[in-house]
Amino acid sequence: MVVVRLSNILAVVALLLVAVGLAGSANWHGVPRDLRALVPAASVPVPPPAGARPSPKTFAPLETVGSSFLHTTIDTYTAPMNDLALYVYYARRLGRLGYSTNGSGTACGRAGCLESFWMFSKGANLHDNVILSVRAEGAGSLFSVAREIIVVPPRPEVSLVPRDVRQAILTVQASYGPPTAVTRTVTARPAILRLRQIVNAMPVFDRAAAAHGCTPYYAGTATVTFVTPYGDYRFQETAECAYVRSVGGVNLTDVSERLWRAAARLAGVPAHE
């Protein structure tokens, strides 16, 4: 079977985990009970079209968003409609709710193209998605509609840098820059506040999401140590997947590598493009 992608989707995988493959179920694996209240209603916000009937068959989404903090609900139906008619039905109604088509694909083989999917996303961070998967069956279609919501847990207090930072010590090394690490001590208040803002805005590291499509293309590290009256707060970003080692054993994600670029600029090391 050959899978033809019609557009790229950020951080997605082709197969849904078996644990969330049951129709109408939600995946709470590994999620503390006190975080479940943060999850919005996981049901699909659009009812099935007229003529659709619930199906006892299991039809997992043909695409899914990868995340360690994923909550999924899947409903499966049959309907006397083809895949394009189903797409138009859901696209129009989801569009009114703020969703837009984020990607699509078709699975083809010797018998022709019998399966299609569309992913609809709300917002820029892929934290609220609806996946329509359609399989030709008889004179109509078997289709599933999955709601996938990502709720990343809040940052532990121990990982947040307090306001009264005395100085920031930077250590930056890159394969295309100086052969040895460059160390700089930053005392300028605006620069310190900027570094602190970047660090405190980082979300908790989502290992499953980072595992998909992560291809390190440069070598280097950037370490920022904030010196405060309460102790040192050390953050080290590696060259792999914008992964940041933080204090207290908390791992973070540096979206758009903001910490790396800011530290490299302040240390006088050329940042990669």
C-alpha positions in Angstrom: 0.0 0.0 0.0 1.3 3.4 -0.9 0.3 6.5 1.2 0.1 9.8 -0.7 0.4 12.9 1.4 -1.4 15.9 0.1 0.1 18.3 2.7 2.6 18.2 5.5 1.4 17.9 9.1 3.5 19.0 12.0 4.4 16.3 14.4 2.0 13.5 13.3 2.3 9.8 13.1 0.5 7.4 10.7 -0.9 5.0 13.3 -2.9 5.6 16.4 -1.8 3.7 19.6 -3.9 0.7 20.3 -4.8 2.1 23.6 -6.9 4.8 22.0 -8.2 2.8 19.1 -11.6 1.9 20.7 -14.6 3.9 19.4 -16.0 6.4 21.8 -13.1 6.0 24.4 -10.8 8.6 25.9 -7.1 8.0 26.6 -6.2 9.1 30.1 -3.0 6.9 30.3 -0.4 8.5 32.5 -2.4 11.7 33.2 -2.8 12.6 36.9 -6.4 12.9 38.0 -5.9 16.6 39.0 -5.1 17.4 35.3 -8.2 15.8 33.9 -10.3 18.8 34.9 -8.2 20.9 32.5 -9.3 18.8 29.5 -12.2 20.4 27.7 -15.1 18.2 26.5 -13.5 15.7 24.2 -16.5 14.9 22.1 -16.5 16.0 18.5 -18.3 19.4 18.3 -20.2 18.5 15.1 -23.0 15.9 15.0 -22.8 13.2 12.3 -24.7 13.9 9.0 -28.3 12.8 8.5 -28.4 9.2 7.5 -25.3 8.2 9.4 -25.6 5.3 11.8 -23.2 4.3 14.7 -21.1 1.3 13.7 -19.7 -1.3 16.1 -16.6 -1.6 14.0 -13.3 -0.1 15.2 -11.8 2.4 12.8 -8.8 4.2 14.2 -7.8 7.6 12.7 -5.5 7.3 9.7 -3.5 10.2 11.1 -2.9 11.3 14.7 -1.1 14.0 16.6 1.8 12.6 18.6 1.9 13.6 22.2 2.5 12.2 25.7 -0.5 14.3 26.9 -3.1 13.2 24.3 -6.8 12.7 25.1 -8.8 11.0 22.3 -12.4 10.3 21.6 -13.4 8.3 18.5 -16.9 7.7 17.1 -17.4 5.4 14.1 -20.4 5.5 11.7 -21.6 4.3 8.3 -23.3 6.6 5.9 -24.6 6.6 2.3 -22.0 9.3 1.4 -18.6 9.2 -0.3 -15.4 10.7 1.2 -15.6 14.1 -0.5 -19.2 14.6 0.6 -18.2 13.8 4.2 -15.3 16.2 4.0 -17.5 19.0 2.8 -20.0 18.3 5.5 -17.4 18.4 8.4 -15.2 21.1 6.8 -18.1 23.6 6.6 -19.3 23.0 10.2 -15.9 22.8 11.8 -14.9 26.0 10.0 -17.6 27.9 11.7 -16.1 26.8 15.0 -12.6 28.0 14.2 -11.1 24.8 12.8 -9.2 24.7 9.5 -8.0 21.9 7.3 -4.4 21.2 8.4 -3.6 18.1 6.3 -5.0 15.3 4.3 -4.0 12.0 2.6 -5.2 9.1 0.6 -4.2 5.4 0.9 -4.0 3.7 -2.4 -3.4 0.1 -3.6 -4.1 -2.2 -6.5 -7.8 -1.9 -5.8 -7.7 1.8 -6.0 -7.8 4.6 -3.4 -10.2 3.3 -0.8 -9.2 5.3 2.3 -8.9 9.0 2.9 -8.4 11.3 5.9 -8.6 15.0 6.7 -7.2 16.7 9.8 -8.8 19.9 11.1 -7.0 22.0 13.7 -8.0 24.9 15.9 -5.2 27.3 16.8 -1.5 27.3 15.8 -0.2 24.8 18.4 -2.1 21.6 17.2 -3.6 21.2 20.7 -7.2 20.7 19.5 -7.8 18.5 16.4 -10.5 16.6 14.6 -9.5 13.8 12.3 -12.0 12.5 9.7 -11.1 9.1 8.4 -13.1 7.5 5.6 -13.1 4.0 4.1 -15.3 3.1 1.1 -17.7 0.3 2.0 -20.5 -1.0 -0.2 -22.5 1.9 -1.7 -21.4 4.3 1.1 -18.6 4.7 3.6 -17.4 3.6 7.0 -15.9 6.6 8.7 -14.6 7.7 12.1 -14.4 11.1 13.6 -11.8 11.5 16.3 -11.3 14.5 18.7 -7.7 14.7 19.9 -6.8 17.2 22.6 -3.4 17.8 24.0 -3.2 19.2 27.6 0.4 19.8 28.6 0.7 19.9 32.5 1.7 23.2 34.1 5.4 23.9 34.9 6.4 22.8 38.4 7.2 25.8 40.6 10.8 24.6 41.1 11.6 25.1 37.4 10.6 28.8 37.3 13.3 31.4 37.7 12.5 34.1 40.4 12.6 37.8 39.6 15.7 38.8 41.6 18.4 37.5 39.3 21.8 38.9 40.0 23.5 37.8 36.8 23.3 35.2 34.0 26.3 33.1 33.0 26.2 31.8 29.4 28.2 29.0 27.9 27.7 28.4 24.2 29.4 26.1 21.8 28.7 25.3 18.2 30.3 23.2 15.5 30.5 26.2 13.1 31.8 28.7 15.6 34.9 28.8 17.9 36.5 25.4 18.6 36.0 25.8 22.3 33.0 26.9 24.4 32.5 30.7 24.8 31.5 31.8 28.3 30.0 35.2 29.0 28.6 36.8 32.2 25.6 39.0 31.6 24.7 41.7 34.1 22.6 44.1 32.0 19.1 44.1 33.4 17.2 44.1 30.0 19.2 41.1 28.8 18.7 39.2 32.0 15.0 39.9 32.0 14.7 38.7 28.4 16.5 35.4 29.1 14.3 34.9 32.2 11.2 35.6 30.1 12.2 33.0 27.5 13.0 30.3 30.0 9.8 30.8 32.1 7.7 30.6 29.0 8.9 27.2 27.9 6.3 24.4 28.1 7.0 21.0 29.7 8.9 18.7 27.2 6.5 16.5 25.2 8.7 13.5 24.3 6.2 11.7 22.1 5.6 14.8 20.0 9.3 15.6 19.7 10.0 12.0 18.5 8.2 12.5 15.2 10.1 14.4 12.5 12.9 15.4 14.8 16.2 15.6 12.8 19.0 17.5 14.5 20.9 19.4 11.9 23.5 21.3 13.9 25.8 20.4 16.8 26.1 22.6 19.8 24.9 23.5 23.3 23.8 26.6 25.1 23.7 26.7 28.9 22.2 29.6 30.8 22.8 29.8 34.6 20.8 32.4 36.5 22.5 33.4 39.8 19.9 34.3 42.5 19.9 34.7 46.3 18.2 31.4 46.5 20.7 29.4 44.4 21.6 28.9 40.8 19.0 28.0 38.1 20.7 26.1 35.2 19.2 25.4 31.8 21.0 23.5 29.1 19.7 23.2 25.6 21.0 20.4 23.4 21.1 20.2 19.6 18.4 17.6 19.5 14.8 18.7 19.2 15.1 22.0 21.1 15.3 19.9 24.3 16.2 21.8 27.5 17.4 20.2 30.7 16.1 22.2 33.6 16.4 22.4 37.4 14.6 19.9 39.6 14.7 17.2 36.9 12.2 19.1 34.8 12.6 18.9 31.0 11.4 21.7 28.8 10.9 22.5 25.1 12.4 25.6 23.6 9.9 26.6 20.9 11.7 28.1 17.9 15.0 27.7 19.8 14.6 31.1 21.3 17.0 30.4 24.2 19.7 29.0 21.9 19.5 32.1 19.6 19.4 34.6 22.5 22.4 33.0 24.3 24.4 32.7 21.1 23.8 36.3 20.3 24.8 37.5 23.7 27.9 35.3 23.7 29.0 36.4 20.2 28.6 33.0 18.7 27.0 32.8 15.2 23.5 31.2 15.5 22.5 28.8 12.8 19.7 29.8 10.4 
